[in-house]
Amino acid sequence: MKALLDSELITMRKLGNKRMYQLNHKLMTEVTEHLDNINTNHVRCICNDIDKGECSS
């Protein structure tokens, strides 16, 4: 939980003697969009070019 809190993927609030955790939806959406961009085939990606032997660098 500490790693999730430190990375701000979740938030925590105290309610009496309990701790309530909630997902940071805004940050999670940004992370998901970034991962989708990395994993998509329609965006030109250097890793795709390298696999095909088309890397010009």
DSSP file (Angstrom, degrees, kcal/mol; ACC not computed):
  #  RESIDUE AA STRUCTURE BP1 BP2  ACC     N-H-->O    O-->H-N    N-H-->O    O-->H-N    TCO  KAPPA ALPHA  PHI   PSI    X-CA   Y-CA   Z-CA
    1    1 A M     >        0   0    0      0, 0.0     4,-2.6     0, 0.0     5,-0.2   0.000 360.0 360.0 360.0 -35.3    0.0    0.0    0.0
    2    2 A K  H  >  +     0   0    0      1,-0.2     4,-3.1     2,-0.2     5,-0.2   0.907 360.0  50.4 -61.4 -41.3    2.9    2.3    0.8
    3    3 A A  H  > S+     0   0    0      2,-0.2     4,-1.9     1,-0.2    -1,-0.2   0.896 111.4  48.5 -63.9 -40.0    4.2    2.1   -2.8
    4    4 A L  H  4>S+     0   0    0      2,-0.2     5,-1.8     1,-0.2     6,-1.2   0.898 114.1  46.3 -66.8 -40.3    0.8    2.8   -4.2
    5    5 A L  H ><5S+     0   0    0     -4,-2.6     3,-1.2     3,-0.2    -2,-0.2   0.926 112.0  50.7 -65.7 -45.2    0.4    5.8   -1.9
    6    6 A D  H 3<5S+     0   0    0     -4,-3.1    -2,-0.2     1,-0.3    -1,-0.2   0.846 112.0  47.0 -62.4 -34.7    3.9    7.1   -2.7
    7    7 A S  T 3<5S-     0   0    0     -4,-1.9    -1,-0.3    -5,-0.2    -2,-0.2   0.477 110.4-126.1 -85.3  -2.2    3.2    6.8   -6.4
    8    8 A E  T < 5S+     0   0    0     -3,-1.2    -3,-0.2    -4,-0.3    19,-0.2   0.673  73.6 127.6  64.3  20.9   -0.1    8.6   -5.9
    9    9 A L  S   <S+     0   0    0     -5,-1.8    15,-3.1    -6,-0.2     2,-0.3   0.763  78.9  25.7 -73.4 -24.5   -2.1    5.8   -7.6
   10   10 A I  E    S-A   23   0A   0     -6,-1.2     2,-0.3    13,-0.3    13,-0.2  -0.933  73.4-146.2-131.5 159.4   -4.3    5.7   -4.5
   11   11 A T  E     -A   22   0A   0     11,-2.9    11,-2.4    -2,-0.3     2,-0.4  -0.862  11.8-151.7-119.2 159.3   -5.2    8.2   -1.8
   12   12 A M  E     +A   21   0A   0     -2,-0.3     2,-0.4     9,-0.2     9,-0.2  -0.991  12.4 179.3-134.5 139.7   -5.9    7.5    1.8
   13   13 A R  E     -A   20   0A   0      7,-2.4     7,-3.4    -2,-0.4     2,-0.4  -0.992  27.2-122.5-135.6 147.5   -8.1    9.2    4.4
   14   14 A K  E     -A   19   0A   0     -2,-0.4     2,-0.4     5,-0.2     5,-0.2  -0.715  21.3-175.4 -90.7 138.1   -8.7    8.3    8.0
   15   15 A L  E >   -A   18   0A   0      3,-2.8     3,-1.8    -2,-0.4     2,-0.4  -0.860  66.5 -56.3-132.2  95.2  -12.2    7.6    9.2
   16   16 A G  T 3  S-     0   0    0     -2,-0.4    -1,-0.0     1,-0.3     0, 0.0  -0.572 120.6 -20.5  67.2-125.5  -12.1    7.1   12.9
   17   17 A N  T 3  S+     0   0    0     -2,-0.4     2,-0.3    -3,-0.1    -1,-0.3   0.282 125.5  87.3 -97.0  10.7   -9.7    4.2   13.5
   18   18 A K  E <   -A   15   0A   0     -3,-1.8    -3,-2.8     2,-0.0     2,-0.5  -0.725  68.5-137.8-107.3 157.8  -10.0    3.0    9.9
   19   19 A R  E     -A   14   0A   0     -2,-0.3     2,-0.5    -5,-0.2    -5,-0.2  -0.973  14.6-155.8-115.2 126.6   -8.1    4.0    6.8
   20   20 A M  E     -A   13   0A   0     -7,-3.4    -7,-2.4    -2,-0.5     2,-0.4  -0.893   8.5-160.4-105.8 127.2  -10.1    4.4    3.6
   21   21 A Y  E     -A   12   0A   0     -2,-0.5     2,-0.4    -9,-0.2    -9,-0.2  -0.843   8.3-175.6-110.1 143.5   -8.3    4.0    0.3
   22   22 A Q  E     -A   11   0A   0    -11,-2.4   -11,-2.9    -2,-0.4     2,-0.2  -1.000  28.2-112.9-140.5 140.2   -9.4    5.3   -3.1
   23   23 A L  E     -A   10   0A   0     -2,-0.4     2,-1.3   -13,-0.2   -13,-0.3  -0.465  26.4-125.6 -68.8 137.3   -8.0    4.9   -6.6
   24   24 A N     >  -     0   0    0    -15,-3.1     4,-2.5     1,-0.2     5,-0.2  -0.725  30.3-173.7 -83.5  93.3   -6.7    8.1   -8.1
   25   25 A H  H  > S+     0   0    0     -2,-1.3     4,-2.3     1,-0.2    -1,-0.2   0.852  76.6  54.5 -63.4 -38.1   -8.9    7.9  -11.3
   26   26 A K  H  > S+     0   0    0      2,-0.2     4,-1.9     1,-0.2    -1,-0.2   0.951 113.3  41.1 -62.6 -49.2   -7.3   10.8  -13.1
   27   27 A L  H  > S+     0   0    0      1,-0.2     4,-2.5     2,-0.2    -2,-0.2   0.892 113.6  53.7 -66.4 -39.2   -3.7    9.4  -12.7
   28   28 A M  H  X S+     0   0    0     -4,-2.5     4,-2.5     1,-0.2    -1,-0.2   0.878 107.4  51.6 -64.3 -37.0   -4.9    5.9  -13.6
   29   29 A T  H  X S+     0   0    0     -4,-2.3     4,-2.6     2,-0.2    -1,-0.2   0.913 110.1  49.2 -63.8 -43.0   -6.5    7.2  -16.8
   30   30 A E  H  X S+     0   0    0     -4,-1.9     4,-2.2     2,-0.2    -2,-0.2   0.916 112.4  47.6 -62.4 -43.6   -3.2    8.9  -17.7
   31   31 A V  H  X S+     0   0    0     -4,-2.5     4,-2.6     2,-0.2    -2,-0.2   0.922 112.3  49.6 -63.2 -44.7   -1.2    5.8  -17.1
   32   32 A T  H  X S+     0   0    0     -4,-2.5     4,-2.5     1,-0.2    -2,-0.2   0.910 110.9  49.2 -61.9 -43.9   -3.7    3.6  -19.0
   33   33 A E  H  X S+     0   0    0     -4,-2.6     4,-2.1     2,-0.2    -1,-0.2   0.904 111.5  49.7 -62.7 -41.3   -3.6    6.0  -22.0
   34   34 A H  H  X S+     0   0    0     -4,-2.2     4,-1.8     2,-0.2    -2,-0.2   0.927 112.0  47.1 -63.7 -45.0    0.2    6.0  -22.0
   35   35 A L  H  X S+     0   0    0     -4,-2.6     4,-2.0     1,-0.2    -2,-0.2   0.880 110.0  53.7 -64.8 -37.6    0.3    2.2  -21.9
   36   36 A D  H  X S+     0   0    0     -4,-2.5     4,-0.6     1,-0.2    -1,-0.2   0.901 107.5  51.5 -62.2 -40.5   -2.2    2.0  -24.7
   37   37 A N  H >< S+     0   0    0     -4,-2.1     3,-0.5     1,-0.2    -1,-0.2   0.878 111.5  46.9 -64.1 -37.5    0.0    4.3  -26.8
   38   38 A I  H 3< S+     0   0    0     -4,-1.8    -1,-0.2     1,-0.2    -2,-0.2   0.870 116.0  45.0 -69.2 -36.5    3.0    2.1  -26.2
   39   39 A N  H 3< S+     0   0    0     -4,-2.0    -1,-0.2    -5,-0.2     2,-0.2   0.381  89.3 107.5 -92.8   2.4    1.0   -1.1  -27.0
   40   40 A T    <<  -     0   0    0     -4,-0.6     3,-0.1    -3,-0.5    -3,-0.0  -0.539  54.5-154.9 -87.4 149.8   -0.8    0.1  -30.1
   41   41 A N  S    S+     0   0    0     -2,-0.2     4,-0.1     1,-0.1    -1,-0.1   0.648  87.5  64.8 -92.6 -18.2    0.1   -1.1  -33.6
   42   42 A H  S    S+     0   0    0      2,-0.1     2,-0.5     0, 0.0    -1,-0.1   0.645  87.5  77.5 -85.0 -13.0   -1.2    1.9  -35.5
   43   43 A V  S    S-     0   0    0     -6,-0.1     2,-0.2    -3,-0.1     0, 0.0  -0.821  94.3-109.8 -94.7 133.2    1.3    4.3  -34.1
   44   44 A R        -     0   0    0     -2,-0.5     2,-0.4     4,-0.1    -2,-0.1  -0.442  43.3-176.6 -64.2 126.6    4.7    4.2  -35.6
   45   45 A C    >>  -     0   0    0     -2,-0.2     4,-1.8    -4,-0.1     3,-0.8  -0.989  32.9-136.6-130.5 132.7    7.0    2.7  -32.9
   46   46 A I  H 3> S+     0   0    0     -2,-0.4     4,-2.5     1,-0.3     5,-0.2   0.845 106.3  60.1 -57.8 -33.2   10.7    2.3  -33.2
   47   47 A C  H 3> S+     0   0    0      1,-0.2     4,-1.7     2,-0.2    -1,-0.3   0.866 104.8  48.9 -65.8 -33.5   10.4   -1.2  -31.6
   48   48 A N  H <> S+     0   0    0     -3,-0.8     4,-1.3     2,-0.2    -1,-0.2   0.904 111.1  50.1 -68.4 -40.8    8.1   -2.3  -34.5
   49   49 A D  H  X>S+     0   0    0     -4,-1.8     5,-3.1     1,-0.2     4,-0.5   0.891 109.0  51.4 -64.5 -40.1   10.6   -0.9  -37.0
   50   50 A I  H ><5S+     0   0    0     -4,-2.5     3,-1.2     1,-0.2    -1,-0.2   0.915 106.4  54.1 -63.5 -43.2   13.5   -2.8  -35.4
   51   51 A D  H 3<5S+     0   0    0     -4,-1.7    -1,-0.2     1,-0.3    -2,-0.2   0.843 112.1  45.0 -59.6 -32.8   11.6   -6.0  -35.5
   52   52 A K  H 3<5S-     0   0    0     -4,-1.3    -1,-0.3    -3,-0.1    -2,-0.2   0.486 116.0-114.7 -89.0  -3.7   11.1   -5.6  -39.2
   53   53 A G  T <<5S+     0   0    0     -3,-1.2    -3,-0.2    -4,-0.5    -2,-0.1   0.715  84.4 119.0  77.7  20.6   14.7   -4.6  -39.8
   54   54 A E      < +     0   0    0     -5,-3.1     2,-0.4    -6,-0.2    -4,-0.2   0.126  29.3 131.9-106.0  19.6   13.6   -1.1  -40.8
   55   55 A C        -     0   0    0     -6,-0.4    -9,-0.0    -5,-0.2    -8,-0.0  -0.598  35.1-171.0 -77.4 126.3   15.4    0.9  -38.1
   56   56 A S              0   0    0     -2,-0.4    -1,-0.1     1,-0.2    -2,-0.0   0.432 360.0 360.0 -97.6   0.4   17.4    3.8  -39.7
   57   57 A S              0   0    0      0, 0.0    -1,-0.2     0, 0.0    -2,-0.0   0.484 360.0 360.0 -91.8 360.0   19.3    4.8  -36.6
